[in-house]
Amino acid sequence: MESIPHPIPRTVEEVFTDFKGRRAGLIKALTTDVEKFYQQCDPEKENLCLYGFPNETWEVNLPVEEVPPELPEPALGINFARDGMQEKDWLSLVAVHSDSWLLAVAFYFGARFGFGKNERKRLFQMINDLPTIFELVTGSVKQSKDQPAAHNNGSKCKSSGKSRQPESQAKGMKLSAPPKEEDESGEEEEEDDEQGATCGACGDNYGTDEFWICCDMCERWFHGKCVKITPAKAEHIKQYKCPNCSSKRVRV
């Protein structure tokens, strides 16, 4: 939400200057001003966004009310995940979304002012020469990419094998397959229970080769892909709230 008017960039150089200014502001929020940024992202507040401005400042604020917005909007509700993850993981997640937002804004200007193939390529090359916010916040892209991949593979094995181990590994979170009552009478009842479990988002039935997560508020199960939660991300969440329950908390 930009309260201060800024010149609209119209050339590749002007868009790149705008990009660098917004990027510098976001980097401040996630590094030198991180304590202030952390305090402003109160999970009890409504859906908040992190904005970077061309004058190298930043702001945590509500999203714009106009639809569609004048510029692409940053990730919504970054404050809700703050207390459910380790601080470094949360900051890394915000950094990834900030990088995505910067690219969206830059190429929005490019599309708006008719940048051709060569201009878009030149703009991307200029942007690509700079380290991403994620790289600066984490210090090492390679380790950050490899580590979630290892967690993801392990979680998939447990999910496919119908293991209940992920519950303890994820600090009490309900992960993997939806629960089914153990019955000594045979496997047929277990299969019926599994077939009866449906995703609270898409309504599809449970599949043994899919990752599931349960909301700690409404006790409904969801495909991880439907609520955009990966096994690696789930391991850092202390208490998961589905999108519907998160919305209810906002309205209280």
Salt bridges, closest charged atoms under 4 A:
GLU2 OE2 - ARG22 NH1 2.61
GLU13 OE2 - ARG122 NH1 2.50
ASP18 OD1 - ARG22 NE 2.61
ASP83 OD1 - ARG82 NE 2.87
ASP89 OD2 - HIS236 ND1 3.03
GLU167 OE2 - ARG164 NH2 2.60
GLU194 OE2 - LYS162 NZ 3.31
GLU194 OE2 - LYS180 NZ 3.53
GLU210 OE1 - HIS223 NE2 3.25
GLU210 OE2 - LYS225 NZ 3.61
GLU219 OE1 - LYS174 NZ 2.50
GLU235 OE1 - HIS151 ND1 3.79
